[in-house]
Amino acid sequence: MRKDKKVATSAPTSNFENMKTKTIPTIRDIAAASGVSAATVSLVLNGKGEISEATRVRVLEAVSRLKYVPRASRSRSSEVKETLRFLKIAKHGQTVNRDHSHFISDYIDGMSQEALRRGYALEVTSHDGETIAAIAEAVAGAAGVSGIIALGTELSEGDIRLLQSVGTPIVFIDTFHDVVEANFVNMNNIDAVYKVLERFKSSGFTRIGFVASYVGTTNFKLRHDAYFSNMERLGLEIDPSLIISVESTFNGAHRGTSEYLASGGELAECYFCTNDIMAFGFARALRENGVGIPQDVSLIGFDNLPMSATSDPPLTTIDVSKRKIGFHAVALLDDIINGPPDLPCVKMLVGADLVARSSG
C-alpha cells in the first residue's frame, strides 16, 4: 500500500524578513518600517506636504536604518557610504517645542535631501532636557557617525565648545557667534530686522515698538541687537518705554503683555515681534483689551509659521528658508569631512524675505 509523501511546508515570510532579503530597499519598505503610507514617505523625502515633525523623524530613522538611497542618488553610489547625525537639542524648551515643530521639520527636510543626494544616511536624535555633557558623551561613544549637525537654538557658547571638544566634524544651525571658532549656518537676522523696520518707516510710522524676550536664545539676542542698530541706521528714534520683554511661548507672551497693559503700559503705533508665536500671544492680549490690529497697532513677526497665514488678521512676517539652511549645513559638513584638517571655520548667513499680510 502506497504511503502519501509528506510535503514540507514553511511559514509565510514576514514583511520584515522580506525586507532583509532584498538588496535594495524600496519606498514601500520604508513605509512598512515606519508605519506610514508610501505616499507619506515620498512627501518626506521630497520635502513636501504638511507632515508632523514626529512622522518625519520616524521616516528618516527608517531611511537610515534600512540604508535607503533614492534612485537619483544610486547612479552615484550603490549604497550609503557614511552617516550624518542631526542633534535636535531642547535645553529648556522655551523655543524648541511643539509650537516650533514645523521649522525643525523644514531643517530636517533640507538636510535629508542633500544628505541622500551626497550618499549619506541621516540619523535624527532628540535630546530633551539632557545636559550638554551627557549629549557630548553619547556623541563621543557613537560608532559610524562621520559628522554632526546640531540644532543650536538653545545652546550657549560654552555648550558649543563642549560639543566641539568631542572631535567629530560638526556644524551648528539656528545660531551664530562672531567670536566662537565653530561652523555656523544661520539666518541673517540683521538683514531680516532691517526689512521689518524699513517697512514700518515706509508706512509712515515713527514710534516703532519691539516685543523682545528675556529667554536665553542667541537668535533672540541677535534680533534685539538688530532692532537697535537698524533703528539708528534708518534714523528712527528709540523709545525704551515701547520695548516689552516677555517669555517666548504663546502663553508667556500673552501673560506678559496682559500684565504690561494692566499696569498702564503705553502702546506704540506698531511692533516688531521677535517671533510669530510671541506675536500671536501679544495680539491676543491686545484684542482682549480692545486694541484693533492693524487699525490701532500694526504687527510684524518672524518665522512665517503656517498659522501666520490663517491667523486673524493674517500676520505679516519674515520668512527664512529653513530647508536652505539644512541644505547648506550638509554641504558644509561634507566639505569638512572630505577636506584637509586645517580648514578655517565657515560662518554662513541665509537671507530672508518679508511676507506682507494684513497685520502690518
C-alpha positions in Angstrom: 0.0 0.0 0.0 1.5 3.3 -1.1 2.0 5.9 1.6 1.4 9.5 1.0 4.5 11.6 0.9 4.8 14.3 3.5 5.3 17.7 1.8 7.5 20.1 3.8 5.9 23.5 4.2 7.2 26.7 5.7 5.6 29.5 7.4 4.8 32.6 5.4 7.7 35.0 5.4 7.1 38.3 7.3 7.3 41.7 5.6 10.3 42.4 7.8 12.1 39.2 6.7 11.3 40.1 3.1 12.9 43.5 3.6 16.1 41.8 5.0 16.5 39.6 1.9 16.3 42.5 -0.6 19.5 44.1 -1.6 17.9 47.5 -2.4 15.1 48.7 -0.1 12.2 50.5 -1.6 9.8 53.3 -0.5 7.3 50.6 0.4 9.9 49.0 2.8 10.4 52.4 4.4 6.7 52.9 4.7 6.3 49.4 6.4 9.2 50.1 8.8 7.9 53.5 9.9 4.2 52.7 10.0 3.1 55.2 7.3 1.9 55.1 3.7 4.3 55.1 0.8 2.9 58.5 -0.2 3.9 59.9 3.1 7.4 58.6 2.7 7.6 60.2 -0.7 6.4 63.5 0.7 9.1 63.4 3.5 11.9 62.5 1.1 10.9 65.3 -1.3 10.3 67.9 1.5 6.6 68.4 0.6 3.3 68.3 2.5 2.2 69.2 6.0 3.9 66.3 7.7 4.4 66.4 11.5 7.9 66.5 12.9 7.3 63.2 14.7 6.4 61.5 11.4 9.3 63.0 9.6 11.7 61.8 12.3 10.2 58.3 12.2 10.5 58.0 8.4 14.1 59.4 8.4 15.1 56.9 11.1 13.7 54.1 8.9 15.6 55.5 5.9 18.8 55.5 7.9 18.3 52.0 9.4 17.5 50.4 6.0 20.1 52.4 4.2 17.7 53.6 1.5 19.1 55.6 -1.3 16.7 57.4 -3.8 17.0 56.5 -7.4 18.7 59.8 -8.3 21.5 59.0 -5.9 22.0 55.4 -6.9 23.8 56.4 -10.1 26.5 57.9 -7.9 26.6 55.2 -5.2 25.0 51.8 -4.9 24.9 52.2 -1.1 25.0 54.8 1.5 28.7 55.5 2.3 28.6 57.2 5.7 26.2 58.5 8.3 25.5 62.1 9.5 23.6 62.7 12.7 21.3 65.6 13.5 21.0 66.5 17.2 17.7 68.1 18.0 18.5 69.7 21.3 16.0 71.3 23.7 17.7 72.5 26.8 14.8 74.4 28.3 12.1 74.0 25.7 11.2 77.7 25.5 11.8 77.8 21.8 12.4 74.2 20.7 8.9 72.9 21.4 5.7 71.8 19.8 4.9 75.3 18.7 8.0 75.4 16.5 8.0 71.8 15.2 7.3 73.0 11.7 10.5 74.9 11.3 12.5 71.9 12.7 10.8 69.7 10.2 11.9 72.1 7.4 15.5 71.9 8.6 15.3 68.1 8.5 13.8 68.2 5.0 16.7 70.2 3.7 19.3 68.1 5.4 17.8 64.8 4.4 17.5 65.7 0.7 21.1 66.9 0.5 22.5 64.1 2.6 20.9 61.4 0.4 22.0 63.2 -2.7 25.6 63.1 -1.5 25.3 59.5 -0.5 24.9 59.9 3.3 22.4 58.4 5.7 20.9 61.0 8.1 20.1 60.0 11.6 17.9 62.2 13.8 18.2 62.0 17.6 16.2 64.1 20.0 17.6 65.4 23.3 15.0 67.0 25.6 16.2 68.3 28.9 19.5 66.4 28.8 22.8 68.1 29.9 25.1 69.0 27.1 27.8 66.9 28.8 25.6 63.9 28.5 24.9 64.6 24.9 28.6 65.1 24.2 29.3 61.8 25.9 26.7 60.0 23.8 28.1 61.5 20.6 31.7 60.5 21.5 30.6 56.9 22.0 28.6 56.7 18.7 30.2 54.4 16.2 30.0 55.0 12.4 29.0 58.7 12.6 31.1 60.8 10.2 29.7 64.2 11.1 27.2 66.0 13.2 24.7 68.9 12.6 23.5 70.3 15.9 20.4 72.5 16.4 22.0 75.4 18.3 18.8 77.3 19.1 19.1 77.0 22.9 22.9 76.4 23.1 25.3 78.8 24.8 28.9 79.5 23.7 30.0 77.0 26.4 27.7 74.3 25.1 29.1 74.8 21.6 32.7 74.5 22.7 31.8 71.3 24.7 30.2 69.6 21.7 33.2 70.6 19.6 35.6 69.0 22.0 34.3 65.6 21.0 36.4 65.9 17.8 33.7 64.8 15.3 33.2 67.3 12.5 30.2 69.4 13.5 28.1 72.3 12.0 25.7 74.3 14.2 22.4 75.7 12.7 19.9 78.2 14.0 22.6 80.1 16.0 25.6 82.2 15.3 28.6 83.6 17.2 31.1 86.1 15.8 34.0 85.1 18.0 33.5 81.4 18.5 35.7 79.2 16.3 33.0 76.9 15.0 31.0 76.3 11.8 27.6 78.0 11.7 24.7 78.2 9.2 22.1 80.7 10.4 19.6 83.3 9.2 20.8 86.8 8.6 19.0 88.5 11.5 20.4 92.0 10.8 19.1 92.0 7.2 15.7 90.5 8.2 15.0 93.0 11.0 16.1 95.9 8.7 13.4 94.8 6.3 10.8 94.9 9.1 11.8 98.4 10.3 12.1 99.7 6.8 8.5 98.6 6.0 7.2 100.4 9.1 9.1 103.5 8.2 7.8 103.5 4.6 4.3 103.1 6.1 4.8 106.4 7.9 5.3 105.0 11.4 7.8 106.8 13.7 7.1 105.3 17.1 8.1 101.7 16.5 7.9 99.3 19.4 9.6 95.9 20.0 8.3 92.8 21.7 11.6 91.2 22.9 12.2 88.1 25.0 14.5 87.5 28.0 14.7 83.8 27.2 18.4 82.8 26.6 18.4 82.2 22.8 21.1 83.6 20.6 18.8 84.5 17.7 16.6 86.4 20.1 19.6 88.4 21.2 20.7 89.0 17.6 17.3 90.3 16.7 17.3 92.5 19.8 20.7 94.0 18.8 19.5 94.3 15.2 16.5 96.3 16.3 18.7 98.9 18.0 21.3 99.1 15.2 18.7 99.3 12.4 16.6 101.9 14.1 19.7 104.0 14.2 20.6 103.1 10.6 17.1 104.3 9.5 17.3 107.4 11.5 14.4 106.3 13.8 14.2 107.3 17.5 14.3 104.5 20.0 11.9 104.9 22.9 12.8 102.4 25.7 9.3 102.6 27.1 8.0 100.9 23.9 10.1 97.8 24.3 8.3 94.9 26.1 10.1 91.8 27.2 8.1 88.6 27.6 8.5 84.8 27.6 8.9 83.2 24.1 5.9 80.9 24.4 2.3 81.8 23.3 1.0 81.8 26.9 4.1 83.6 28.2 3.8 86.4 25.6 0.0 86.7 26.3 0.5 86.8 30.1 3.4 89.3 29.9 1.5 91.6 27.5 -1.7 91.4 29.6 0.3 92.4 32.7 2.0 95.3 30.8 -1.3 96.7 29.7 -2.9 96.2 33.1 -0.1 98.3 34.6 -0.9 101.2 32.3 1.9 100.5 29.8 2.0 102.7 26.7 1.5 101.3 23.2 3.4 102.2 20.1 1.9 102.6 16.6 3.5 99.3 15.5 5.6 96.4 16.9 8.2 94.1 15.6 7.8 90.8 17.5 10.8 88.5 18.0 8.9 85.5 16.6 5.5 84.5 15.3 4.5 82.6 18.5 5.2 85.7 20.6 3.3 87.8 18.0 0.2 85.6 18.4 0.3 85.9 22.2 0.8 89.6 22.0 -2.0 90.0 19.5 -4.5 88.1 21.7 -3.7 90.3 24.7 -4.2 93.4 22.6 -7.6 92.2 21.3 -8.8 91.3 24.8 -8.0 94.9 25.8 -10.0 96.3 22.8 -7.0 97.2 20.7 -7.6 96.5 17.0 -5.0 95.0 14.6 -4.0 96.7 12.4 -6.4 99.6 13.0 -4.8 100.6 16.2 -1.5 98.7 16.2 0.4 97.1 13.4 2.4 93.9 13.9 5.2 92.0 12.1 6.5 88.7 13.3 9.4 86.4 12.4 9.5 82.7 11.2 6.5 82.6 8.8 4.9 79.6 10.6 2.0 78.0 8.8 -0.6 79.5 11.1 0.7 83.0 10.3 -1.3 82.9 7.0 -4.6 81.9 8.8 -4.4 84.0 11.9 -6.9 86.8 12.5 -5.7 89.0 10.9 -3.1 87.2 8.8 0.4 88.0 10.2 3.0 89.9 8.2 6.2 88.1 9.0 9.8 87.3 8.0 10.4 84.1 6.0 13.8 82.4 6.1 14.2 79.2 4.1 14.9 76.6 6.8 15.3 73.9 4.0 18.1 76.0 2.5 19.8 76.3 5.9 19.6 72.5 6.3 20.9 72.0 2.7 23.9 74.3 3.3 24.7 72.6 6.6 25.1 69.2 5.0 27.1 70.7 2.1 29.4 72.4 4.6 29.8 69.3 6.7 30.6 67.2 3.6 33.4 69.7 2.8 34.8 69.4 6.3 34.7 65.6 6.3 36.4 65.3 3.0 38.7 68.4 3.2 42.1 68.9 4.9 42.2 69.1 8.7 43.2 72.7 8.8 40.2 74.2 7.0 39.1 77.6 8.6 35.7 77.8 10.2 32.8 78.9 8.0 30.0 81.1 9.2 27.2 81.3 6.7 24.1 83.6 6.8 21.0 82.9 4.7 18.9 85.9 3.7 15.2 86.5 4.5 12.1 87.7 2.7 9.3 89.8 4.2 5.9 88.2 3.6 3.3 91.1 3.6 -0.1 90.3 5.0 -2.9 92.3 6.8 -1.4 92.8 10.2 1.3 95.3 9.3 
